Amino acid sequence: MSTTPARPAIVLVSDEHAETLLDEFGRYARDYELRTARSCVEAIAAVERLRAEGSDIALFASDSRLPDADVLVAFSAWRAAVPTARRAIIAPWERFTSDAAPLRLAMAKGKYDAYLLMPRGPRDEEFHNAITDLLSDWGSSVPDPEAITAKIIAPTQNGLTLEIRDFFDRMGMPTRFYAPDSEVARHVLASLPAEVEPDPRFPLVWSVVREPIVARSVSDVARSIYGAPDQVAVPGVVDLAVIGAGPAGLAAAVYGASEGLSTVVLESGAIGGQAGTSSMIRNYLGFPRGISGMRLAQRARNQALRFGTQFFTGWPVRELQPGEPRPGDPHVVRTEVGDIRARAVVIASGVRYRKLGVDSVEALVGNGVNYGAALTAARELDGRDVVVVGGGNSAGQAAVHLARFARSVRLVVRRPSLKETMSSYLIGEIAFTPRITVQTCTRVVDGAGDPLLEQVTLQDTRTGERSTVPAAGLFLLLGAEPYCDFLPESIATDDRGFVLTGRDVPQTAWAKGLPPADLATTVPGVFAAGDIRSGSMKRVAAASGEGSSVVPLVHRWLASSPSVTTP
């Protein structure tokens, strides 16, 4: 009997154009099961048959008008049936303009993902670019991806294995989890290097680019794949060292390397920073259908690599030593295993989420409690209840993504509403998603479970009343703390620890009565960009803009600074 898994499916819904759609989607027939339906009811019946056959539904592609239901009502029904499927409206040319206005308003509220013109001829690659984007987005979020680039072997999934899976997901490397007694695990065990103990502790991590390792941390995994500074050829002194590979650091790397600067980026975790955990960023310029933080980060990384940037992933910076005491000495960026010497440094290390400070909750971090979106964990919460804490865009995006899998999502905020802290489009999408409940003027005061989180206690900040709710997952997105423990005292910061630049620098540190340049710190040749900078706007686009804007300042510094002393 064949054990080949059923292919995922695309459901094409149109009364008048079903055959046209089937013909147009023919190029996907090798990898997807194509099913047509002429109405909303027929589409639901098709879903039931596909599920009985073992197929996941990747995409609903519907005409803008259906005979038995308004298309938005139909999408609501299909979303309830298959929350993870992507949804596109494909309007025929004679109705594309007339149907557009109300339907595009609904798209802005997250009721579906794309409004497309039905192709009128062969090779409509703009249309298919949109379709493949949707399918790719779906493929990155399914629990069991087809193409595997990494395997994790362990008896059970715990906090460390979830962190490793999340790291791989954010690096764009699909993973799968295996028990030690599986055939895959036996094969990986047999391929262990000779120096590894014959009865290794878990987890074991295999990737397509390296021999398997016994992982003790995410840094172990990152180093095994990407190497360390002392394992990669680095010139004696580089022009630019960027600390942090979030949107600001990636933008600085792209613009710096593209303009001829020898550029090195050091990142302690996964590429993308906090933005890399966003399931879908819909308001980033140039991506009308939205883009996940992971895809945005990986595209930027590939762009920087194309221009010659070197990335060192998994090595946190321990110390930044300014180029002193001799004028012209390079700055030194120190890590555990190697130093990078640079004529200019951009601090783009970003922020980390503030701790909740509730002991019972902190004890369960990694066992149901997560700081950040932890997109991998969402797939493990199918049919369960979760709580998200936070009122910013990251919390809203996490809630919407979790609602694809969880039975219920409770979004907890201290403020009386979301309007002051969250983008309007996200508020609308949350309101449209029936699985999400917003609970305002509320904070988390307790959590319990053994060994995994089982419940969370909430307190009304107005009345003091407490209530306990079931929760298999708690996601804490509590606001920003600067990530800059490595900075020397000579770099001025504000009272919260964010780096001061430009006119915000204390006047005692100005040179000849003039403030530093807008993104320059109190140490010449050291700049700050993105969320780490005091007064910055905490948005992806703003961070990217600062990362690109800092490069002309770096050029100006390099042109005016003394020659760097080399060994």
LUMKOLTI-158811 format. One record per residue (C-alpha): x, y, z. Coordinates in Angstrom, 3 decimals. Last residue first. Layout:
N
        X        Y        Z
        X        Y        Z
...
//
This chain:
567
        X        Y        Z
   48.789   45.132   12.534
   46.771   47.901   10.946
   46.400   51.489   12.184
   43.512   53.196   10.482
   44.288   56.318    8.528
   42.836   59.399   10.187
   39.127   60.124    9.811
   37.639   62.532    7.253
   36.778   60.215    4.370
   35.776   57.380    6.674
   33.499   59.703    8.645
   31.791   61.037    5.526
   31.281   57.520    4.184
   29.795   56.423    7.526
   27.443   59.411    7.442
   26.381   58.424    3.911
   25.685   54.892    5.308
   23.474   56.015    8.208
   20.517   56.822    5.961
   20.137   53.200    4.825
   19.844   51.858    8.346
   17.669   54.812    9.371
   15.204   54.054    6.593
   15.095   50.364    7.441
   14.341   51.228   11.068
   11.540   53.579   10.020
   10.054   50.925    7.723
   10.060   48.301   10.473
    8.472   50.564   13.074
    9.598   51.661   16.539
   10.048   55.350   15.713
   13.430   56.375   17.045
   13.749   58.735   20.014
   16.746   57.003   21.561
   18.390   54.649   19.085
   18.165   50.907   19.759
   15.007   50.680   17.618
   16.757   51.605   14.397
   20.176   53.141   13.849
   23.225   53.985   15.957
   26.637   55.271   14.838
   30.236   54.803   15.988
   32.956   56.603   14.036
   33.431   59.293   16.660
   32.140   58.151   20.074
   29.296   60.310   21.442
   26.922   58.728   18.937
   26.213   59.592   15.296
   22.754   59.177   13.751
   21.931   62.897   13.335
   25.521   64.089   12.976
   27.275   65.020   16.222
   26.410   68.311   17.895
   28.501   71.447   17.313
   30.107   73.606   20.003
   33.642   72.701   18.936
   32.835   68.986   19.398
   29.702   68.175   21.405
   30.117   65.814   24.360
   29.336   68.410   27.044
   26.279   69.297   24.986
   24.693   65.984   25.937
   23.771   63.951   22.797
   20.146   64.517   21.779
   21.361   66.812   18.984
   22.787   63.858   17.111
   22.583   60.470   18.819
   21.691   59.017   22.229
   21.599   55.231   22.585
   18.663   53.767   24.515
   19.343   52.793   28.139
   16.088   53.966   29.710
   17.623   57.114   31.255
   19.159   58.048   27.898
   22.429   56.647   26.595
   25.890   58.103   26.021
   28.619   55.983   24.435
   31.767   56.488   26.541
   30.439   53.999   29.095
   31.196   51.167   26.681
   28.360   49.242   25.012
   28.077   45.460   25.359
   24.835   45.442   27.346
   23.108   47.020   24.351
   19.738   45.386   23.800
   17.397   48.237   24.681
   14.128   47.285   26.390
   10.966   47.379   24.336
    7.360   46.560   24.888
    5.434   43.710   26.424
    5.075   41.087   23.758
    4.375   38.078   26.006
    2.893   34.996   24.359
    1.165   32.532   26.706
    0.325   29.081   25.362
   -1.714   26.149   26.649
   -4.095   28.558   28.338
   -7.217   27.939   30.432
   -8.556   31.089   32.139
   -8.369   32.211   35.764
  -10.152   35.393   36.847
   -9.175   38.184   39.186
  -11.029   41.366   40.216
   -8.765   44.285   41.071
  -11.501   46.702   39.969
   -9.718   48.975   37.482
   -6.623   46.886   36.630
   -8.750   43.782   36.017
   -6.529   40.840   36.942
   -5.766   37.755   34.889
   -4.691   34.280   36.044
   -3.254   31.968   33.400
   -3.785   28.236   32.984
   -2.188   25.039   31.713
    1.471   25.846   31.093
    3.597   22.739   30.751
    5.294   20.576   33.418
    3.152   21.002   35.404
    0.941   24.051   34.967
    0.321   27.463   36.491
    0.376   31.161   35.672
   -0.142   34.295   37.737
   -0.671   38.064   37.611
   -1.351   38.777   33.932
   -2.765   42.256   33.308
   -6.117   43.702   32.246
   -7.531   47.085   31.299
   -8.638   45.594   27.959
   -9.575   42.022   26.993
   -9.674   41.541   23.211
  -11.161   38.216   22.073
   -9.780   36.517   18.949
  -11.418   33.385   17.470
  -14.023   35.496   15.680
  -11.450   37.235   13.457
  -13.049   40.344   11.943
  -12.287   42.542   14.961
   -8.660   41.392   14.849
   -8.412   42.316   11.170
   -9.853   45.764   11.834
   -7.451   46.416   14.703
   -4.630   45.253   12.436
   -5.572   47.704    9.670
   -5.829   50.532   12.199
   -2.274   50.152   13.419
   -1.842   49.466   17.146
   -0.740   51.642   20.066
   -3.315   54.369   20.712
   -6.277   52.555   19.164
   -5.923   49.295   21.074
   -8.327   50.221   23.866
   -8.636   50.770   27.644
   -4.879   50.219   28.107
   -3.431   47.240   29.989
   -3.832   44.825   27.083
   -4.732   41.109   26.880
   -5.452   39.459   23.521
   -7.294   36.161   24.171
   -6.911   33.696   21.317
   -9.269   30.740   20.975
   -9.192   27.322   19.310
   -5.612   27.890   18.213
   -4.329   27.314   14.675
   -5.124   30.188   12.323
   -5.899   32.333   15.377
   -2.212   32.191   16.270
   -1.396   34.278   13.195
   -3.957   36.970   14.030
   -2.793   37.111   17.653
    0.873   37.325   16.659
    0.178   40.173   14.237
   -1.673   42.065   16.956
    1.105   41.489   19.495
    3.738   42.708   17.039
    1.580   45.723   16.158
    1.496   46.904   19.753
   -0.991   46.237   22.556
    0.635   43.384   24.430
   -0.173   40.062   26.076
   -1.276   37.098   23.942
   -3.230   34.279   25.600
   -3.790   30.836   24.083
   -6.497   28.146   24.036
   -6.050   24.872   22.147
   -7.223   23.422   18.822
   -3.794   23.480   17.190
   -1.253   24.825   19.664
    1.894   23.171   18.258
    1.686   25.201   15.049
    1.746   28.438   17.049
    4.977   27.376   18.780
    6.851   27.783   15.504
    5.775   31.423   15.270
    7.462   32.316   18.559
    5.725   35.747   18.703
    7.897   37.203   21.422
    8.629   36.070   24.958
    7.073   32.621   25.195
    5.317   30.715   27.988
    4.172   27.196   27.105
    7.131   25.305   28.490
    9.919   27.529   27.191
    9.269   30.089   29.916
    7.334   28.233   32.626
    9.322   29.481   35.638
    8.876   33.060   34.393
    5.104   32.662   34.776
    5.258   31.553   38.416
    7.783   34.286   39.183
    5.771   37.168   37.724
    8.240   39.795   36.450
    6.688   40.211   33.012
   10.068   40.661   31.367
   10.468   43.406   28.784
   10.821   42.307   25.175
   14.155   42.811   23.479
   15.420   45.792   21.545
   17.514   46.593   18.502
   21.141   45.638   18.017
   21.626   48.223   15.275
   24.897   49.765   16.464
   26.752   50.858   13.324
   30.538   50.682   13.588
   33.225   52.442   11.561
   36.923   51.718   10.945
   36.409   48.107   11.958
   38.313   45.350   13.771
   36.275   42.175   14.294
   37.289   39.981   17.200
   37.002   36.238   17.672
   35.694   33.372   19.711
   33.486   34.806   22.444
   32.835   38.048   20.556
   34.647   41.407   20.590
   33.973   44.325   18.245
   37.170   46.414   18.084
   37.145   49.997   16.815
   40.096   50.813   14.616
   43.007   53.005   15.773
   43.107   56.261   13.821
   43.876   58.471   16.776
   45.675   56.418   19.457
   43.817   55.822   22.707
   41.449   54.573   21.479
   39.384   53.003   18.744
   36.318   52.206   20.800
   36.005   48.733   22.365
   32.601   47.191   21.797
   32.167   44.209   24.069
   30.456   40.838   24.264
   28.818   40.762   20.827
   26.575   37.743   20.489
   27.700   35.037   18.049
   24.836   33.075   16.498
   25.141   34.458   12.977
   28.289   35.970   11.471
   27.349   37.567    8.160
   29.799   38.816    5.497
   28.510   41.440    3.079
   29.681   41.025   -0.528
   27.041   42.803   -2.616
   25.073   39.601   -3.219
   25.292   38.829    0.488
   23.458   42.093    1.230
   20.640   41.166   -1.158
   20.461   37.661    0.305
   20.171   39.166    3.781
   17.459   41.589    2.629
   15.484   38.732    1.076
   15.927   36.715    4.261
   14.682   39.569    6.439
   11.599   40.293    4.337
   10.804   36.591    4.153
   11.084   36.137    7.917
    9.066   39.260    8.699
    6.226   37.935    6.584
    5.180   39.983    3.582
    2.015   41.885    2.762
   -0.185   41.641   -0.320
    0.704   45.168   -1.436
    4.415   44.672   -0.719
    6.163   47.850   -1.930
    6.072   49.858    1.279
    5.531   47.812    4.438
    1.941   48.070    5.713
    0.905   44.408    5.609
    3.592   42.811    7.772
    2.620   39.157    8.197
    3.827   36.541   10.676
    6.132   38.959   12.462
    9.038   37.069   14.079
   11.641   38.586   11.761
   10.617   42.062   12.916
   11.996   41.209   16.349
   15.451   40.722   14.841
   15.541   39.786   11.173
   18.366   37.260   10.985
   18.234   34.726   13.806
   20.205   35.157   17.003
   23.365   36.934   18.140
   23.878   38.827   14.885
   27.198   40.219   13.628
   27.272   41.927   10.227
   30.520   42.597    8.321
   30.982   45.144    5.544
   33.858   46.028    3.224
   32.484   49.293    1.854
   31.958   49.478   -1.915
   28.662   51.302   -2.195
   26.620   48.088   -2.438
   28.293   46.875    0.760
   27.189   49.897    2.767
   23.702   50.107    1.282
   22.893   46.429    1.821
   24.606   46.204    5.214
   22.986   49.387    6.537
   19.591   48.074    5.412
   20.232   44.754    7.150
   21.258   46.484   10.364
   18.162   48.695   10.414
   15.745   45.861    9.517
   17.205   43.511   12.142
   20.664   42.068   11.700
   22.514   43.422   14.734
   25.953   44.922   15.200
   27.131   46.298   11.860
   30.883   46.477   11.260
   32.013   48.830    8.500
   35.292   49.501    6.720
   36.928   46.230    7.670
   40.345   45.931    9.308
   42.583   42.864    9.040
   40.359   41.354    6.354
   38.001   38.607    7.511
   38.363   35.006    6.288
   35.838   32.835    8.113
   36.596   30.423   10.951
   37.697   33.098   13.422
   34.413   34.954   13.001
   32.386   31.795   13.629
   30.676   29.306   11.328
   27.304   29.586    9.645
   25.783   26.155   10.121
   27.469   24.786   13.247
   27.607   28.275   14.739
   23.863   28.779   14.357
   23.078   25.391   15.912
   25.364   25.893   18.895
   23.964   29.439   19.287
   20.471   27.953   19.527
   21.646   26.107   22.615
   22.905   22.746   23.865
   22.799   21.065   20.466
   24.281   17.620   19.799
   25.470   17.991   16.223
   24.697   16.505   12.815
   27.144   17.149    9.950
   26.600   20.433    8.113
   24.877   21.991    5.073
   21.717   19.883    4.792
   20.980   20.213    8.484
   20.925   17.721   11.323
   20.216   18.596   14.943
   20.354   16.117   17.793
   18.420   17.192   20.859
   19.410   15.247   22.857
   22.174   13.546   24.792
   24.471   11.336   22.853
   25.037    7.601   23.376
   28.048    7.021   21.100
   29.787   10.240   22.243
   30.596   12.579   19.351
   34.219   12.435   18.177
   33.403    9.945   15.401
   31.002   12.351   13.663
   27.344   11.308   13.807
   26.098    9.631   10.621
   24.642    6.555   12.306
   22.669    8.746   14.679
   21.167   10.601   11.711
   20.051    7.320   10.088
   18.587    6.065   13.349
   16.724    9.343   13.756
   15.215    9.088   10.269
   14.043    5.527   10.965
   12.311    6.680   14.125
   13.344    5.491   17.608
   14.796    8.869   18.646
   11.510   10.708   17.857
   11.532   13.113   14.916
   10.755   16.835   14.483
   10.662   18.470   11.049
   12.282   21.641    9.796
   11.893   24.214    7.017
   14.889   26.606    6.700
   13.851   30.237    6.099
   16.224   31.608    8.766
   13.216   32.535   10.895
   11.907   28.970   10.624
   15.312   27.573   11.583
   15.479   29.774   14.683
   11.891   28.868   15.623
   12.748   25.184   15.336
   15.758   25.702   17.591
   13.714   27.647   20.141
   11.027   24.928   20.048
   13.675   22.263   20.645
   15.051   24.252   23.587
   11.676   24.817   25.265
   10.607   21.196   24.998
    9.567   18.719   22.335
    9.985   15.158   23.463
   12.377   12.257   22.887
   14.641   14.364   20.637
   15.696   14.491   16.975
   15.560   17.768   15.039
   15.826   17.705   11.254
   16.836   20.552    8.946
   16.412   21.391    5.246
   13.098   19.633    4.723
   10.958   20.150    1.622
    7.420   18.875    2.273
    6.643   20.958    5.337
    4.785   19.341    8.247
    3.251   21.924   10.574
    2.198   24.322    7.804
    3.345   27.946    8.173
    6.031   28.273    5.496
    3.882   26.462    2.941
    1.049   28.971    3.335
    3.365   31.915    2.615
    4.770   30.056   -0.383
    1.275   29.377   -1.668
    0.330   33.042   -1.309
    3.532   34.234   -2.990
    3.017   31.616   -5.716
   -0.420   33.052   -6.442
    0.787   36.661   -6.564
    3.639   35.764   -8.936
    1.106   33.804  -10.954
   -0.922   36.917  -11.673
    2.156   38.960  -12.586
    3.310   36.014  -14.702
    0.317   36.070  -17.023
    1.912   33.513  -19.330
   -1.126   32.753  -21.472
   -4.096   35.070  -21.969
   -6.918   36.858  -20.199
   -5.795   36.145  -16.634
   -8.437   36.858  -13.953
   -7.531   40.135  -12.274
   -6.467   39.721   -8.661
   -7.615   40.798   -5.183
   -5.380   39.187   -2.545
   -5.439   38.057    1.102
   -8.991   37.791    2.420
  -11.048   39.242    5.266
   -7.943   41.002    6.563
   -9.484   44.406    7.159
   -7.677   45.919    4.167
   -9.068   43.067    2.081
  -12.598   44.153    3.017
  -11.922   47.654    1.692
  -10.556   46.043   -1.470
  -13.836   44.189   -1.892
  -16.002   47.283   -1.527
  -14.058   49.250   -4.184
  -13.067   46.476   -6.603
  -16.353   45.040   -7.827
  -16.869   47.647  -10.575
  -13.218   47.619  -11.643
  -12.720   43.852  -11.988
  -16.208   43.122  -13.281
  -15.571   42.937  -17.062
  -12.009   41.707  -16.430
  -13.039   38.622  -14.501
  -12.347   38.867  -10.745
  -10.000   36.503   -8.924
  -10.510   36.799   -5.168
   -7.783   35.171   -3.097
   -7.763   33.305    0.231
   -4.921   31.520    2.040
   -5.769   28.397    4.012
   -4.816   28.199    7.705
   -8.294   28.845    9.112
   -9.903   25.957    7.178
  -13.603   25.525    8.046
  -14.049   28.888    9.775
  -12.075   30.521    6.965
  -14.307   28.836    4.416
  -17.423   30.220    6.082
  -15.943   33.731    6.321
  -14.779   33.476    2.714
  -18.314   32.635    1.648
  -19.702   35.645    3.496
  -17.109   37.746    1.691
  -18.122   36.229   -1.656
  -21.780   37.054   -1.089
  -23.599   33.764   -1.230
  -25.477   31.322   -3.480
  -24.572   32.323   -7.051
  -21.024   33.545   -6.392
  -19.441   36.870   -7.351
  -15.787   37.944   -7.108
  -14.686   34.537   -8.396
  -12.835   32.505   -5.816
   -9.355   31.100   -5.232
   -9.248   29.196   -1.927
   -5.687   28.158   -1.124
   -3.613   25.608    0.804
   -6.252   23.047    1.738
   -4.642   20.060    3.462
   -5.330   16.681    1.911
   -5.964   13.417    3.770
   -8.620   11.998    1.424
  -11.335   12.661    3.997
   -9.989   16.209    4.196
  -10.371   16.590    0.458
  -13.952   15.327    0.562
  -14.905   17.753    3.351
  -13.234   20.647    1.548
  -15.109   19.824   -1.663
  -18.398   19.908    0.254
  -17.499   23.344    1.610
  -16.699   24.485   -1.950
  -20.028   23.144   -3.210
  -21.840   25.209   -0.588
  -20.015   28.386   -1.589
  -20.810   27.843   -5.236
  -19.470   26.481   -8.532
  -16.725   24.258   -7.144
  -13.462   23.161   -8.711
  -10.729   20.984   -7.232
   -7.008   21.051   -8.010
   -4.739   18.731   -6.004
   -1.390   20.459   -5.742
    2.200   19.636   -6.732
    1.882   18.435  -10.327
   -1.349   20.339  -10.952
    0.211   23.757  -10.293
    0.703   24.644  -13.991
   -2.955   23.784  -14.568
   -4.072   26.773  -12.529
   -5.095   28.647  -15.681
   -7.050   25.658  -17.031
   -8.882   25.164  -13.754
   -9.624   28.878  -13.585
  -11.090   28.891  -17.083
  -13.116   25.777  -16.276
  -14.620   27.381  -13.183
  -15.398   30.642  -14.961
  -19.174   31.084  -14.782
  -20.072   29.549  -11.398
  -16.703   30.142   -9.784
  -14.728   28.541   -6.944
  -11.262   27.055   -7.345
  -10.062   24.972   -4.360
   -6.307   24.406   -4.231
   -5.206   21.241   -2.463
   -2.244   19.849   -0.572
   -0.997   16.517   -1.896
   -1.865   13.351   -0.031
    1.081   11.650    1.626
    2.766    8.767   -0.208
    2.432    5.676    1.953
    1.339    3.434   -0.918
    0.000    0.000    0.000
//
